Amino acid sequence: MAEQNIIDTGEAEVYGSTRRAFHLAVVYVLGALIGLALAIPTILYLLVPPKTRKESGWIDAGDVSQLTSGIPVELSFQENRMDGWRLVTEKKTAWVVKEPDNKVVAFGPQCTHLGCAYHWEMQSGKFMCPCHGSYFSIEGKVLDGPAPRPLDRYMTKIENNRLQIGELKQSSPAA
Amino acid sequence: MRKQLIRFIEDLDHRTGLHTGLRKFLYEEIPASSGWHQVFGSVALFLILIQFFTGAMLAFNYAPTPGDAYSSLRYILTEVTAGRLMRGLHHWGASMIIVIVVLHMVQVFLWGAYKKPREGTWVVGVILLLLTLAYGLTGYLLPWDNRAYWGTVVTTQIGATVPIMGPYVSRLLASTGDIGVVTFARFYGLHVLLLPPATMLLIVLHVYLVRRHGVAPAPGDELRPRKSFFPEQVFKDTVAVFIAFAILFIMAIAVRVPLERMADPTDTSYIPRPEWYFLFLFQTLKVFNGPLEVVGTVVLPTLAILALVLTPFIDRSAVVRVRRRTLAAGVVILAGLGWGGLTAAAVKSTPPQTAASQIDFSGPTQWMELTPPELAGVHYFRQEQCAACHNITGGTPKAGPNLLDTSKRHDSAWLMTHFKDPAAATKGSSMQPVNLTDTELKDLIALMLKLTPANGDVVDSAPDFAVAGALIFQKNSCGACHAVNGAGGKIGPVLNGLAERRSEAWVIQHFQNPQMMSPKTPMPAYKFNSTDMQNEVSYLLTLPDKAPGQ
């Protein structure tokens, strides 16, 4: 297609097809190199999670001696967290259950289906999510409804009768 | 397959005209004399696209309000992968555009390519140059560090000196009082919302005009057959673009762009300085004082812009042969010399920035939280070359054990024995005794007990002036009366936040003659030599505004 233009002008000797091929190759190769040198950093820039300074540590969520075994209570606590470049203090909640053996479990406050806030139903003795009717047992197991996995649990430890809450661990669907 | 592809392209072209349009664009005929000297326009266009792209990328992680702007840029530089590269490309790309645009202009000027009928192309080009400078001025404020803030203070004050228009310029930039959120918003709006579409439109117009009149021919071109833009000239343009990009990329990686202390309107020791390509203007201003100031700030720049715009109308001769354009060459050489001379004079005559204001806040800054004994300990740590046998970053231990978390294993009494007689503290230790006095060892021990895996890099990252300053602080027992970072006496004022309260000159005079600066103070005078004084004052002015943890 393009050759015609050039051959017509009688420039064939000056600007032969070998040189043309060379020029084209250089244009494509250099263009590709520039594209790669921009595309790779851009992908890293957009997709690699930032090295956020983890504000790890335990957060005090209250006195556990007040809890009655078998009756979940919603406790709230303050968490400091880096939101991008900002340090934010958020109010968070957990459904805390004292088990018969005095162990304490803290469930994340969101239904594992689509993240609605669930609550404890005293009469039925189940956790109930009002959005799509998922039910969870007091151990967090799925009893009914569309929830794909048990309730998520916070890492917990007890120090001097005070509940310390750590990271929220996502539950595995198998359980 | 191939048949189908051709069919598809034909169909597409029939409906959109894309293919024909592209062919028309690429197979444009250009004069036989076209070549390497005409690559700068393409390079400038490429660089502006790089700016658009990297600018958009930065905006993905940037909050355009003062304060947040600073911390989000710091986040980009320290926490986002390839963030420093993105910022580097955008920063150095801006400088590079100036260089390329000027080269483009010089080429067009020397070759007489602005002459009839191409005056319009030239004028649009001059406006594009001014827009490029406007990007530089508005973008300068966006990091919201001291450099950005003080540079912009000067710029807006120059704007205010424009006769008649001055107050309106100030009001437009919201810079009548202090520079604050409104000025910032105006600059940001200009930089990302107004300038880019204006540039795009003018570039389209510029390229359209180039195409309409064709690439300017040289004498003799009418006798030679014209050639095609693609691929020979495209090849040359691509090679030039690639070289420019390679230089830009290497600079973005190798030349670190610092982030200074967050904009501090009360900092009186900061020496504002414009971007390098404005230094010549900055120097010109110094020549004109008092009522003549307006000559430097407004009259001369306006005349220069006017001269540029009117160039094609002043020089109406038809001569375009480069060799015969001696006057044009003379103008270029004179302008170059003038620019170079003024820039050099500006660089030479500006006092060096204080060490304290040059600290890179996008680097490790944990050394700032050390107390003076701990920071003086860094001096002894380096002097005694502890790092030759001990690791302070974790990893495989060298000949001696890693020193992070020393405080978990030993106390200060043990360390004192260890330094004086290593074998007495640890059986079979091959370490040499450390030859320091007890007072000096105490500082080293303070550092040892402070090191943790999180702050081990203080040993490397603490700048020399600060370490020297802390050493002087210790040697003169300043800590007996003054507290720094939560350690020290209560007789004198706490020294954290000194930079907010006092200027560098004040602190120096206060050392030399305390009673003159603050009558009745019990502080004795200190006669430091000039190096010590500089280090000490820089160190004190670098202290965090508040002691850590407060």
HADDOCK unambig.tbl for C-alpha pairs under 7 A between the chains (distance, minus, plus):
assign (segid A and resid 9 and name CA) (segid B and resid 225 and name CA) 6.90 0.50 0.50
assign (segid A and resid 20 and name CA) (segid B and resid 231 and name CA) 6.92 0.50 0.50
assign (segid A and resid 23 and name CA) (segid B and resid 231 and name CA) 6.44 0.50 0.50
assign (segid A and resid 23 and name CA) (segid B and resid 232 and name CA) 6.44 0.50 0.50
assign (segid A and resid 23 and name CA) (segid B and resid 235 and name CA) 5.49 0.50 0.50
assign (segid A and resid 24 and name CA) (segid B and resid 231 and name CA) 6.36 0.50 0.50
assign (segid A and resid 26 and name CA) (segid B and resid 235 and name CA) 6.87 0.50 0.50
assign (segid A and resid 27 and name CA) (segid B and resid 235 and name CA) 5.49 0.50 0.50
assign (segid A and resid 27 and name CA) (segid B and resid 238 and name CA) 5.92 0.50 0.50
assign (segid A and resid 30 and name CA) (segid B and resid 242 and name CA) 6.44 0.50 0.50
assign (segid A and resid 41 and name CA) (segid B and resid 82 and name CA) 5.76 0.50 0.50
assign (segid A and resid 44 and name CA) (segid B and resid 81 and name CA) 6.09 0.50 0.50
assign (segid A and resid 44 and name CA) (segid B and resid 82 and name CA) 6.49 0.50 0.50
assign (segid A and resid 45 and name CA) (segid B and resid 80 and name CA) 6.43 0.50 0.50
assign (segid A and resid 45 and name CA) (segid B and resid 81 and name CA) 5.13 0.50 0.50
assign (segid A and resid 45 and name CA) (segid B and resid 82 and name CA) 5.24 0.50 0.50
assign (segid A and resid 45 and name CA) (segid B and resid 83 and name CA) 6.24 0.50 0.50
assign (segid A and resid 48 and name CA) (segid B and resid 81 and name CA) 6.45 0.50 0.50
assign (segid A and resid 50 and name CA) (segid B and resid 79 and name CA) 5.18 0.50 0.50
assign (segid A and resid 50 and name CA) (segid B and resid 80 and name CA) 4.67 0.50 0.50
assign (segid A and resid 50 and name CA) (segid B and resid 81 and name CA) 6.45 0.50 0.50
assign (segid A and resid 51 and name CA) (segid B and resid 79 and name CA) 4.90 0.50 0.50
assign (segid A and resid 51 and name CA) (segid B and resid 80 and name CA) 6.66 0.50 0.50
assign (segid A and resid 52 and name CA) (segid B and resid 79 and name CA) 6.35 0.50 0.50
assign (segid A and resid 85 and name CA) (segid B and resid 71 and name CA) 5.85 0.50 0.50
assign (segid A and resid 85 and name CA) (segid B and resid 72 and name CA) 5.25 0.50 0.50
assign (segid A and resid 85 and name CA) (segid B and resid 75 and name CA) 5.60 0.50 0.50
